């Protein structure tokens, strides 16, 4: 069974905010960003572990992919990859189960 990619609701929400922000300046840039990012994410099925272990998580299956100054955090499972979130300038939200610095 080939690996599948799932995008979390959090990721989709964060991506929409980023695309909306980019489109304020230039809609075509927003569309290109989305298309290019989607290609990169779809390529993860071939080489997910090429990306570094997440700086923000102790779980070796949580990885960071860098794309145009954005960090895309994802988790690799046996038969799937979950795209967890996308953020800029290496600043994740502090309240997050995949974040080393989260307060419990």
Order of alpha helices (4+ residues) and beta strands (2+ residues): beta-alpha-alpha-alpha-beta-beta-beta-beta
